[in-house]
Amino acid sequence: MVTNLLLRIVHIELLSSFSTKEILELVRMDSRFPPNLLDSIWFEEGVFEREQHRIYLDVLTEWLFSKGINPEQFIENMFSRFTSSDFMSSRIILRSFLPFVRKFYETDDVRRLSLETLPERQSLIEKPLIIFNNPVDNLRNDIMIFRCEEKHKLASNYMPWLEALVRYAPAFLNCAPYESIQTVCYQNTVVETLSKHNMPILINNKAVSLNGRVIGQVVSFSEVFQNLGISWSETSETSIECIRVDEDVTESGSGAVLLKRGSYYGTPANITKISYQAGVTHQDPFAKLMRSLVRQEFDVWLPVQKAHEALLNAANDSVVITYYKSDDSISVNDHHLMRNVPARILRNLLREYTATGREEYENREFKRDPEICMDPLRPNFESRLNRVVAHVEKVSKYFEIQRHRRGGFRFKPNCRIVFKEE
């Protein structure tokens, strides 16, 4: 299982950039999405199976392509906005850094330490191996190696999201992102990467052609080690053939680069090169996260919260019922329904239902409430309940109150109920 950190960042960007109708189109785009997808993305303790995580980002990428949007530009805009604002998932991020707080205050290179602690902090990237090279002219060129062991579960559009998550990690800690991040080797094959874009590949005498144009060569995986100057422990893999791409291949609608010049595809592992200035530090690396954590409790989070609630309501055919304390009234989807004692009866019922899911109620429970029946000797509750039932009939497509037995009644929801008090 992996945390929902990246999907939550994505979700906030979608809520900020697209309408409820458009996001709903995405949510309903793939039958493999779990029924509780939106809740799993939104709640801070949300987790996903690794395959479900890949599927969502793969489908999202295709959705962006369908709208003529370059996914890598979307990702860049998303992280740039996310790390420069208070819309961070601060608790999730802080939780991952907690075991290393002292180290980050003591280090002379925050960005190197961020990369060094990555294997223990980040569950999205599967058991990464970090190779640290000595700085040259105060510039580090470090290598990250990781692989998806279940090759049949690879997602063709997954890597740009992971690259951005790694690149922007120092920005959570009051430091600039890494200057450059480049995936040199992809486990995905060229065919897998282009499969959804109607781009047939032809391989002849190790030359790789697309639409009659040679774009790359079939080479041995060992060529990668020679170029990067690293050794490979799995010697049986060095002779594996892969494809080196010599010309960029772009997607026509968005201009996104699908195959990157100088990268290798169909390799046994993913290899990413991270370049950045050495010796960058900050006297209080967690100040930004702490400020964001405080701000989120107040108005900065409200627009995003409201956009998410609107999406939930649309996705689940929900009704929003609001009790207003100021005038003792209840509205359904912002339309006035009832006030005074009938509103209080429905309010108490909805408090219990939304807290416990209970649907069966006894009249005597309400007769004992002085807000509803002020005279315990002459409670007159049944006539008050009749008024509630009459009002509720106007909105019966959302919920009903059924007087199905003496001394009690049933609350029957016909859709998802969202109850709030203001």
C-alpha positions in Angstrom: 0.0 0.0 0.0 1.1 3.6 -0.7 0.0 6.9 0.8 -2.3 9.2 -1.1 0.2 12.2 -1.0 0.7 12.5 -4.7 -2.9 11.8 -5.6 -4.0 14.4 -3.1 -1.7 17.0 -4.7 -3.2 16.1 -8.1 -6.7 16.3 -6.7 -6.2 19.8 -5.3 -4.9 21.0 -8.7 -7.9 19.5 -10.5 -10.3 21.2 -8.1 -8.5 24.5 -8.6 -8.4 24.2 -12.4 -11.4 22.3 -13.7 -15.2 22.3 -13.2 -17.0 19.6 -11.2 -18.5 18.3 -14.4 -15.0 17.8 -16.0 -13.6 16.1 -12.9 -16.6 13.8 -12.7 -15.9 12.8 -16.3 -12.4 11.7 -15.2 -13.7 9.9 -12.1 -16.1 7.9 -14.2 -13.7 7.2 -17.0 -12.3 3.8 -15.8 -14.3 0.9 -14.3 -11.2 -0.2 -12.4 -11.4 2.9 -10.1 -12.7 1.8 -6.6 -16.1 3.1 -5.4 -14.4 5.0 -2.6 -11.9 6.7 -4.9 -12.6 10.3 -3.9 -12.6 9.5 -0.2 -9.3 7.6 -0.4 -7.8 10.6 -2.3 -9.1 13.2 0.1 -8.7 11.9 3.6 -5.2 12.4 5.1 -4.9 8.7 6.2 -6.0 7.5 2.7 -3.9 4.7 1.1 -4.0 2.9 -2.2 -2.8 -0.3 -3.6 0.2 0.4 -5.7 -1.5 -0.8 -8.9 -4.6 1.4 -8.3 -2.2 4.4 -7.8 -0.6 3.7 -11.2 -3.9 3.2 -12.9 -5.3 6.5 -11.7 -2.3 8.5 -12.9 -2.2 6.6 -16.2 -5.8 7.3 -16.9 -5.5 11.0 -15.7 -2.6 11.4 -18.2 -4.8 10.0 -21.1 -7.6 12.3 -19.9 -5.3 15.3 -20.1 -4.2 14.2 -23.6 -7.8 14.0 -24.7 -8.2 17.7 -23.7 -5.1 18.8 -25.6 -3.2 19.4 -22.4 0.5 18.6 -22.1 0.7 16.4 -18.9 4.2 17.4 -18.1 3.2 21.1 -18.2 0.2 20.3 -16.0 2.5 18.5 -13.5 5.0 21.4 -13.6 2.2 24.0 -12.9 0.7 21.7 -10.2 3.9 21.4 -8.2 5.0 25.0 -8.7 1.6 26.2 -7.3 1.5 23.6 -4.6 5.0 24.3 -3.2 4.6 28.1 -3.4 1.2 28.2 -1.6 -0.5 27.0 1.6 -2.4 24.3 -0.2 0.1 21.7 1.0 -0.9 18.4 2.5 1.2 19.5 5.4 0.4 16.7 7.9 1.2 14.0 5.4 4.5 15.6 4.4 5.5 16.4 8.0 4.7 12.8 9.1 7.2 11.4 6.5 10.0 13.7 7.8 9.4 13.2 11.5 12.1 10.5 12.0 14.7 12.8 10.4 13.9 16.3 11.9 17.1 16.6 13.9 19.2 15.6 10.8 17.6 18.3 8.7 18.4 21.0 11.3 22.0 19.8 11.5 22.9 19.0 7.9 25.0 21.3 5.6 23.1 20.1 2.5 19.3 19.9 2.9 18.8 18.7 -0.7 21.3 15.9 -0.4 19.7 14.7 2.8 16.2 14.9 1.2 17.5 12.5 -1.4 19.3 10.3 1.1 16.2 9.8 3.2 14.0 9.2 0.2 14.0 5.3 0.5 12.6 5.5 4.0 10.2 8.4 3.5 8.6 7.7 0.2 6.6 4.5 -0.4 5.6 5.4 -3.9 9.1 4.7 -5.3 9.8 1.0 -4.9 13.0 0.4 -2.9 15.1 3.1 -4.6 18.9 2.8 -4.5 20.6 6.2 -4.4 24.2 6.5 -5.8 25.9 9.7 -4.6 28.7 11.1 -6.7 31.3 13.6 -5.7 30.4 17.2 -6.6 32.1 18.7 -9.7 32.3 22.5 -9.6 29.9 22.4 -6.7 27.3 20.5 -8.8 26.0 17.1 -7.8 25.0 14.5 -10.3 23.4 11.6 -8.3 21.7 8.5 -9.6 18.4 6.9 -8.4 17.7 3.3 -9.5 14.4 1.5 -8.8 12.3 -1.1 -10.5 8.7 -2.4 -10.7 9.1 -6.1 -10.0 5.6 -6.9 -11.5 6.4 -5.8 -15.1 2.9 -6.7 -16.3 1.6 -3.9 -14.0 3.7 -1.1 -15.5 1.8 2.1 -16.3 3.0 3.8 -19.5 2.5 7.4 -18.1 3.7 7.0 -14.5 7.2 8.3 -14.5 6.7 12.0 -15.0 4.6 12.1 -11.9 7.3 10.4 -9.8 10.0 12.6 -11.3 8.2 15.7 -10.3 7.5 14.4 -6.7 11.3 13.8 -6.3 12.3 17.1 -8.0 10.1 19.3 -5.8 10.7 17.5 -2.5 13.3 20.1 -1.3 10.7 22.9 -2.0 8.7 21.6 1.0 11.7 22.4 3.1 12.3 26.0 2.2 14.8 25.1 -0.5 14.7 25.3 -4.3 13.7 22.2 -6.2 16.5 20.2 -7.8 17.8 22.0 -10.9 17.4 19.0 -13.2 15.9 15.5 -13.1 16.1 13.2 -16.1 15.0 9.6 -16.4 17.7 7.9 -18.5 16.1 4.4 -18.4 12.5 3.3 -18.4 11.2 -0.2 -17.8 8.4 0.6 -20.2 9.1 -0.5 -23.7 8.7 1.8 -26.7 5.6 -0.1 -27.9 3.9 0.2 -24.4 4.6 3.9 -24.3 3.1 4.6 -27.7 0.4 2.0 -27.6 -2.5 4.4 -26.9 -1.3 7.0 -29.5 -1.7 5.0 -32.7 2.0 5.1 -33.5 3.2 1.8 -35.0 6.9 1.1 -34.5 9.0 -0.9 -37.0 12.3 -2.6 -36.1 14.6 -3.6 -38.9 18.3 -4.6 -38.5 18.2 -3.0 -35.0 17.0 0.4 -36.5 13.8 1.6 -34.9 11.5 3.5 -37.3 8.3 5.5 -36.8 6.4 6.6 -40.0 9.4 5.8 -42.1 11.8 7.9 -40.0 14.6 6.2 -37.9 14.2 7.4 -34.3 16.5 5.0 -32.4 18.5 1.8 -32.2 18.3 -1.5 -30.4 21.3 -1.7 -28.1 22.7 -3.6 -25.2 21.7 -2.5 -21.6 25.5 -2.3 -20.9 25.7 0.9 -23.0 23.9 2.7 -20.2 26.6 1.8 -17.7 29.3 3.0 -19.9 27.6 6.4 -20.4 26.7 6.9 -16.7 30.0 5.4 -15.3 28.3 3.0 -12.9 28.6 -0.7 -12.4 25.6 -3.2 -12.4 25.4 -6.0 -9.8 23.0 -8.2 -11.9 25.5 -9.2 -14.6 22.9 -11.4 -16.3 21.0 -8.2 -17.2 23.8 -6.4 -18.9 23.3 -8.1 -22.2 19.5 -7.5 -22.3 18.5 -5.6 -25.4 16.6 -2.3 -25.1 15.9 0.7 -27.4 17.9 3.9 -27.3 15.8 6.8 -28.6 17.8 9.3 -30.7 15.0 11.7 -31.6 12.1 13.1 -29.5 8.7 11.7 -30.4 5.9 14.0 -29.5 2.1 13.7 -29.1 0.4 15.8 -31.8 -2.4 17.3 -29.8 -0.5 18.6 -26.8 3.1 18.7 -28.0 4.1 16.4 -25.0 7.3 14.4 -25.5 6.3 10.7 -25.4 9.8 9.3 -26.2 12.8 11.3 -25.0 16.0 11.7 -27.0 18.9 10.1 -25.2 16.8 7.8 -23.0 16.6 4.0 -23.1 13.3 2.0 -23.1 12.6 -1.6 -22.1 15.4 -1.7 -19.5 15.4 -4.0 -16.4 15.1 -1.0 -14.1 14.3 2.7 -14.1 17.4 4.9 -13.7 17.0 8.6 -13.0 19.8 11.3 -12.9 19.3 14.2 -10.5 21.5 17.3 -10.9 21.6 20.0 -8.3 23.9 22.6 -6.6 25.7 21.2 -3.6 25.7 22.8 -0.1 22.2 24.4 -0.1 20.8 24.7 3.4 18.2 26.6 5.5 18.2 27.5 9.2 14.6 26.5 9.6 13.7 23.9 6.9 10.3 23.1 8.4 9.0 26.6 8.9 7.1 26.6 5.6 5.3 23.4 6.4 4.4 24.5 9.9 3.0 27.8 8.6 1.0 25.9 6.0 -0.3 23.6 8.7 -1.7 26.5 10.7 -3.1 28.4 7.7 -5.0 25.3 6.5 -7.1 25.4 9.7 -8.6 28.7 8.5 -9.8 30.3 5.3 -7.1 29.2 2.9 -8.5 25.6 2.7 -12.1 26.6 2.4 -12.4 27.0 -1.4 -10.7 23.7 -2.0 -12.9 22.0 0.6 -16.1 23.4 -1.0 -15.0 22.3 -4.5 -14.3 18.8 -3.2 -17.7 18.6 -1.5 -19.4 19.7 -4.8 -17.6 16.9 -6.6 -18.6 14.4 -4.0 -22.2 15.5 -4.2 -22.2 15.2 -8.0 -20.4 11.8 -8.0 -22.6 10.2 -5.5 -26.0 11.8 -6.3 -26.0 13.5 -2.9 -28.3 16.0 -1.2 -27.0 18.8 1.1 -29.2 19.5 4.1 -28.3 22.6 6.2 -29.6 23.6 9.6 -29.2 27.4 10.2 -28.9 28.2 13.9 -29.5 31.9 13.2 -33.2 31.5 12.2 -33.9 27.9 13.3 -34.5 26.7 9.8 -33.5 23.9 7.4 -32.7 24.0 3.7 -32.3 21.2 1.2 -29.8 22.0 -1.6 -30.0 25.7 -0.6 -33.8 25.7 -0.9 -35.8 26.5 2.3 -37.8 23.6 3.7 -39.0 24.2 7.2 -38.2 26.2 10.4 -38.8 26.2 14.2 -39.9 23.0 15.9 -40.2 20.8 12.7 -36.7 22.0 11.7 -35.4 20.9 15.2 -37.0 17.5 14.9 -35.4 16.9 11.5 -32.1 18.4 12.8 -31.9 15.9 15.7 -32.8 13.0 13.4 -30.1 14.0 10.9 -27.4 14.4 13.7 -28.0 10.8 14.8 -28.3 9.4 11.2 -25.0 11.0 10.0 -23.2 10.0 13.1 -24.3 6.4 13.4 -26.4 5.5 10.3 -29.4 4.7 12.4 -32.8 4.9 10.6 -35.3 3.7 13.3 -36.5 6.2 15.9 -38.9 6.3 18.9 -41.4 9.1 19.4 -40.5 9.2 23.1 -36.9 10.2 22.4 -38.1 13.5 20.9 -40.8 14.0 23.6 -38.1 14.2 26.2 -36.3 17.1 24.4 -37.4 20.5 25.8 -36.4 22.2 22.6 -39.1 20.1 20.8 -41.8 19.5 23.5 -41.7 22.3 26.1 -44.7 20.9 28.1 -43.9 17.3 29.1 -47.5 16.7 30.2 -48.9 17.7 26.8 -46.1 17.1 24.4 -48.3 17.1 21.3 -45.3 15.5 19.4 -47.4 13.5 16.9 -48.9 16.6 15.3 -45.5 18.2 15.1 -44.2 15.1 13.4 -47.0 15.2 11.0 -45.9 18.7 9.9 -42.3 17.4 9.4 -43.6 14.5 7.2 -45.7 16.9 5.1 -42.7 19.1 4.5 -40.4 16.1 3.7 -42.9 14.9 1.0 -41.7 17.9 -1.1 -38.2 16.4 -1.2 -39.0 12.7 -1.1 -36.7 11.9 -4.0 -33.8 12.6 -1.5 -35.2 11.2 1.7 -38.5 10.2 3.4 -40.0 9.8 6.9 -42.2 6.8 7.2 -44.7 6.4 10.1 -44.8 2.6 9.7 -45.7 1.7 13.3 -47.2 3.1 16.5 -44.9 5.0 18.7 -42.1 5.2 16.1 -41.0 6.1 12.6 -38.3 5.4 10.1 -35.9 7.8 8.2 -35.4 6.5 4.7 -32.5 8.0 2.7 -32.8 7.7 -1.1 -29.4 9.1 -1.8 -26.2 10.1 0.0 -27.0 12.6 2.8 -24.6 15.5 3.6 -25.8 17.2 6.7 -24.2 20.4 8.2 -25.0 23.1 10.7 -24.2 26.7 10.2 
